[in-house]
C-alpha cells in the first residue's frame, strides 16, 4: 500500500505538530519549576498546616494537599506566597 504525496504530507505535518507541542510543554515546565516543598502524606489541606508551618517554613507559606507527583496517594505541598 503506497501513500500518495498528499497523504505523506498530511502525516508529516501532523507528526511535526505533535513534536512541536510536546517540546513546548517540556520547555514551559522547565521555565516554571514546582515551587512546592513536599512534606508527608495528607487527606486534606488541614493535614498540611502543621507540616508547612514554623519553624521550618515562614507563616505565610501556603499548605495544600495535592496528588503525589509519583501517583502514590496525596502529599503536602508547602509553597511560598
PyMOL commands that set and color helices and strands:
alter all, ss='L'
color gray80, all
select helices_A, chain A and resi 5-31+45-48
alter helices_A, ss='H'
color red, helices_A
select strands_A, chain A and resi 37-41+62-67+74-79
alter strands_A, ss='S'
color yellow, strands_A
deselect
rebuild
show_as cartoon
